[in-house]
Amino acid sequence: MRMTVSLCVILLELTNDLLMLPLVMLVLLISKTMGDMFNKGVYDQIVKLKGLPYMEAHPEPYMKHLIARDVVTGPLITFSGVEKVGNILHALKNTGHNGFPVIDEPPFSDAPELCGLVLRSKLLVLLKGKAFSNDRVLAGNKVLSKISELDFAKAGSGKGLKLEDLDIQEEEWDMYVDLHPIANTSPYTVVETMSLAKAAVLFRELGLRHMCVVPKSQGVSL
C-alpha cells in the first residue's frame, strides 16, 4: 500500500518503543524502494484497473522535452460569440467535449480573439430556455432574463440536462444565440511554447478541467 508514514506511526503506537523507530523506518524505506522497482501500490493499481482519470503528482521525464503545442490535437471545435443554434446542436451531438472555446470575430472584434470558455451543461440550459434571436446581434443580459439562475446551478450526478431533453424545432436551427453571458471570460490559458511539464503541473495543482493553449499568432487552439 506504500503507507510508510501511517504504518510507522501505527507500529510506534503499538510498541511504545522509540528505540524501534529508526529500525522500522529503515525497513519501511527498503521495502518501499524495492516495491516501487516492480509495481505501484495497491491503490494505484485499483485506480488503473477501474480506468479512472488520474494524473501523477510529478510529470513524466519526457514531458520536459516537449511543449504544449506538441500534444494539441484537432480539429478544434469552437463557437462564435453569437452562434447559430444549429451549429451548437451539431457540435454537442457529434462530440463528447464538455468545454468549448468562444471566439469573437469581426464585426464583434477587430480580429479573432479568445473571449471565454463555455461548458456543455450551460449550453444545454441555454438551448432549453430558447433565448434565440433572428439576427446575429449581442443580446447581453436579455438572455439571462429569460432563464432562471437556478437552472445554471450544478445538477447532481445523473440529474443534469441531456441533449435528448431539448425540443428544438427545425426553423429554430437558423436562429442565433449570444454565448457571452454564460461563457467563462477568464479561462486558464497557456502559450503554445510553454513546457509541457509546467503545463501538466499547473493543470493538476489547480484542479483544472480545461486549459486553453493559445498560439503567439492570431487564432486559438485547445
C-alpha positions in Angstrom: 0.0 0.0 0.0 3.1 2.3 0.3 1.6 3.7 3.5 5.0 4.3 5.0 4.3 7.2 7.4 1.0 5.7 8.6 2.4 2.3 9.2 5.4 3.8 11.1 3.1 5.7 13.4 0.8 2.7 14.0 3.8 0.5 14.9 5.2 3.2 17.2 1.8 3.5 19.0 1.6 -0.3 19.3 5.1 -0.9 20.7 5.5 2.4 22.5 9.2 2.0 22.0 11.2 4.9 20.5 14.3 2.7 20.1 12.5 0.7 17.4 11.6 3.7 15.4 14.8 4.0 13.4 14.8 0.3 12.6 11.1 0.4 11.5 11.8 3.5 9.3 14.8 1.7 7.7 12.7 -1.4 7.0 9.9 0.6 5.5 12.3 2.6 3.4 13.9 -0.5 2.0 10.6 -2.3 1.4 9.1 0.7 -0.4 12.1 1.2 -2.6 12.1 -2.5 -3.6 8.3 -2.4 -4.2 8.5 0.7 -6.4 11.0 -1.1 -8.6 8.4 -3.7 -9.6 5.0 -2.1 -9.4 2.9 0.7 -7.8 0.8 0.5 -4.6 -2.5 -1.4 -4.5 -4.5 1.8 -4.5 -2.7 3.0 -7.7 -3.4 -0.4 -9.3 -7.1 -0.2 -8.4 -7.3 3.3 -10.0 -5.7 2.0 -13.1 -7.9 -1.1 -13.3 -11.0 0.9 -13.0 -9.9 3.3 -15.7 -10.3 6.4 -13.5 -8.7 9.6 -14.8 -5.7 10.3 -12.6 -2.7 12.5 -13.1 0.6 11.7 -11.3 1.9 14.2 -8.9 5.0 14.7 -10.9 5.2 15.0 -14.7 6.8 12.2 -16.7 10.5 12.9 -17.6 9.8 13.0 -21.3 7.5 16.0 -20.8 10.4 18.2 -20.2 11.5 17.9 -23.8 8.0 18.8 -25.2 5.9 21.9 -25.4 2.2 22.4 -25.1 1.8 22.6 -28.9 3.1 19.1 -29.3 0.1 17.5 -27.6 -2.6 19.7 -29.1 -5.0 17.6 -31.3 -7.6 18.7 -33.8 -9.8 19.7 -35.4 -10.7 22.3 -32.9 -14.4 22.8 -32.1 -15.1 26.4 -31.3 -18.1 28.7 -31.2 -18.5 32.3 -32.2 -19.6 34.8 -29.6 -23.0 34.9 -31.3 -23.5 31.4 -32.7 -26.2 29.6 -34.8 -28.3 27.2 -32.9 -27.8 24.5 -35.5 -24.0 24.7 -35.2 -24.2 24.3 -31.4 -26.6 21.3 -31.7 -24.3 19.7 -34.3 -21.2 20.1 -32.1 -23.0 18.7 -29.0 -24.3 15.7 -30.9 -21.1 14.8 -32.7 -18.6 15.4 -29.9 -18.2 14.4 -26.3 -16.4 17.6 -25.3 -17.5 19.3 -22.0 -16.0 22.7 -22.8 -15.8 24.8 -26.0 -13.7 27.9 -26.6 -15.8 31.0 -27.6 -14.0 33.2 -30.1 -15.1 36.7 -31.1 -14.8 37.6 -34.7 -15.5 40.7 -36.8 -17.7 42.7 -36.5 -17.7 42.0 -32.8 -13.9 42.4 -32.6 -11.1 43.7 -34.8 -9.5 40.3 -35.1 -10.3 36.8 -33.9 -9.7 36.5 -30.2 -10.5 34.2 -27.4 -13.2 35.7 -25.2 -14.1 32.7 -23.0 -14.9 29.1 -22.5 -18.5 27.7 -22.4 -19.5 24.4 -20.7 -21.7 21.8 -22.3 -24.1 21.9 -19.3 -24.6 25.6 -19.7 -25.2 25.3 -23.4 -27.9 22.7 -22.8 -29.6 25.0 -20.3 -29.4 28.0 -22.7 -30.8 25.9 -25.6 -33.7 24.7 -23.4 -34.5 28.2 -22.4 -34.7 29.2 -26.2 -33.2 32.6 -25.7 -32.8 32.9 -29.5 -32.9 35.9 -31.9 -33.4 36.1 -35.6 -30.4 38.5 -36.1 -26.8 38.0 -35.3 -26.6 40.6 -32.6 -25.4 40.8 -29.0 -28.3 40.1 -26.6 -26.3 40.6 -23.4 -28.3 40.2 -20.1 -31.5 39.8 -22.0 -30.5 36.1 -22.4 -30.3 35.6 -18.6 -33.6 37.4 -18.1 -35.4 34.6 -19.8 -33.7 31.9 -17.8 -33.5 31.5 -14.0 -30.1 31.5 -12.4 -31.1 28.3 -10.6 -31.2 26.5 -13.9 -27.5 27.0 -14.3 -26.8 25.5 -10.8 -24.7 22.4 -10.9 -27.0 19.4 -11.0 -26.4 16.3 -9.1 -24.9 13.2 -10.7 -27.2 11.9 -13.4 -29.7 14.7 -12.9 -28.4 17.2 -15.5 -29.9 18.1 -18.8 -29.3 15.8 -21.8 -29.3 16.5 -25.5 -32.4 14.3 -25.8 -34.3 16.6 -23.4 -34.2 19.5 -25.9 -37.1 20.3 -28.1 -35.6 22.5 -30.9 -37.8 23.0 -33.9 -36.3 22.9 -37.4 -37.0 26.6 -38.1 -35.0 27.4 -34.9 -31.8 25.9 -36.2 -31.1 29.0 -38.3 -31.6 31.4 -35.3 -28.8 32.9 -33.2 -27.9 32.8 -29.5 -25.5 35.0 -27.6 -23.0 32.9 -25.7 -21.2 35.8 -23.9 -23.5 35.9 -20.8 -22.8 32.2 -20.0 -19.1 32.0 -21.0 -16.2 31.9 -18.5 -14.4 35.1 -19.7 -11.2 34.3 -17.8 -10.3 30.7 -18.6 -6.8 29.4 -17.7 -4.6 29.7 -20.8 -1.0 28.9 -21.6 1.1 29.9 -24.6 1.8 27.1 -27.1 5.6 27.3 -26.4 5.2 26.6 -22.7 6.9 23.5 -21.4 4.5 20.5 -21.3 5.8 19.6 -17.8 5.0 23.0 -16.5 1.5 22.9 -18.1 0.9 19.5 -16.6 1.8 20.7 -13.1 -0.4 23.8 -13.5 -3.3 21.6 -14.7 -3.0 19.2 -11.8 -2.2 21.7 -9.0 -5.1 24.0 -9.8 -7.5 21.1 -10.4 -8.5 22.2 -13.8 -10.9 20.5 -16.2 -10.0 22.6 -19.2 -6.9 24.5 -20.3 -6.7 26.6 -23.5 -3.4 26.6 -25.5 -3.1 29.9 -27.2 -0.5 30.5 -30.0 1.6 33.6 -30.3 0.0 34.4 -33.6 -3.7 35.0 -34.3 -6.0 32.1 -33.6 -6.8 29.7 -30.8 -6.1 26.0 -30.2 -7.2 23.8 -27.4 
